[in-house]
């Protein structure tokens, strides 16, 4: 029997098993074979292993100190098959990413600062650098933390997940038209929009300008077919204005996204209320890339969003979404703008997983 | 942060977290509160804890060396609420019970024999003594084991789960009428049955005698409403014959159970094929109490079951059920008959669970 050290952590709204590469080396077996057996796959219940029988609980993150000068930690995400005898290495997971900085600090791979600690992480699935920032009062990770996020009823450590210099990655400029606001047609009239490219290209419209409050539920928006057609026409015109498509008909369904924004209710601690439309429907919360665009829009004078906000959003924006509050975060790191979202993570268990000699 | 030692084991078709009582003592908190927080409850996904979000994966077994002279280990089963802030201590779990003997041997609470080891366990939920027998070749638990059971696609250690002296617990006698076979009416004719009380009262009928092969699927039996009515009438008459009910109408739906038995296909390693009817429907496999009754019937000359079996069943019976093979086991322990089923168990992980200081 082999004993494989592993740590079980919640990252965002997922449960992730955290390994180090060295510990997954088993004579005569591939890493895929080892992960599948440890997780109890293939089996729809994963009843003989550590997998949870759902996609959000059949995940592994594998870490190593980075060989790159640009990063402290390299990490690789693995979606471990449940019914299928297959490990998918093709994409990163934004939830499990949040476990990397707390793990690296606890492991001593990064020296903790007296207030907070920045960890430079390299995701090897996507070759993307992500800056993570974690609170380390008095130079150490504290207790379980107090950060709440939508979808998780318990608090965790806040983990800032920041993208380096996200402006203009698709179009070459933060404001592809050169202006913080533009006019676009909506149902026969002109409305003011902000076209911004940060994290992803996003069209921002004040909800009031299209006859909405911005506080609507999914059912209240998704059932209004005519409204959705007008909003999609506006979104497609925006794609042309931003240089992403050459014609309205040629615009993709997924890019740009459309954000409807409004002032929060009095007393709400949110800076802004957001309803994001994605693929023609209301998003239940907010994609992380969309939250980056909204944060940079809030921080630039003259945008539709900045005009609605009176609070100081230089370090991040608190957004009310249908699922609850989403907090973003930004800083200047070595002269480079970093913008991202705040997630939460918690170490659930330190373990040794038992792998049979043969299977 | 508290670190709570725990072992994750599969027992039968469940995943069970195994604790020792001492380790669950946390100042200012009840054991219920500690278990609920460790499991991540209440939350339908248990995403911030070790629970799996299903009833078969939100279970704890708590052990201690026994204070009783009759047992080596006392164990208490806890069904930990998922959505509900509630721990249910009201019943035992036959699946999680199978982890007790392997844990006690690994922990050194019981000296291992050179071939196998018997562990006397006391379940405190039900105050029931259960004898468990585990293979210990050369005086130790081996690797993960090779025992397969229905519902689990991986092998585990075989664990015999035996009930002491199970005969006559409901009616006072193994054969309540004094005879190994009786005649009962079925659809206007007489059929031969065995009425037996061991583990639970069971009526055993040869499938052929009621126009079936005994190899039917659930759909093939559950859709034959008229057949089910005739079988239930026979079962109710049996209740009267066994002295469990005073009239056909007064018989309970659950007691006695009805077992249809048949010879296996040529080449099948099973001794017998069984279709158990429970609450008017085909049981997907076999309740452990039903398997005890069938085993004792197989071991007594003249019963419907013994007449169908030519192999030696003195140490147990291999039964083919709709879900696969179920193996039973029996022995004489200190002069007392012990009969039970073989389950399987596997140690999945040794862990320390992290409990926040406050929550």
Interface residues (C-beta under 8 A of the other chain):
Chain A: X1 X3 X6 X8 X10 X13 X14 X15 X40 X42 X43 X45 X47 X48 X49 X50 X52 X53 X54 X56 X57 X143 X144 X151 X152 X153 X154 X156 X346 X347 X348 X349 X350 X351 X352 X353 X354 X356 X357 X358 X359
Chain B: X1 X3 X6 X8 X10 X13 X14 X15 X40 X42 X43 X45 X47 X48 X49 X50 X52 X53 X54 X56 X57 X143 X144 X151 X152 X153 X154 X156 X346 X347 X348 X349 X350 X351 X352 X353 X354 X356 X357 X358 X359
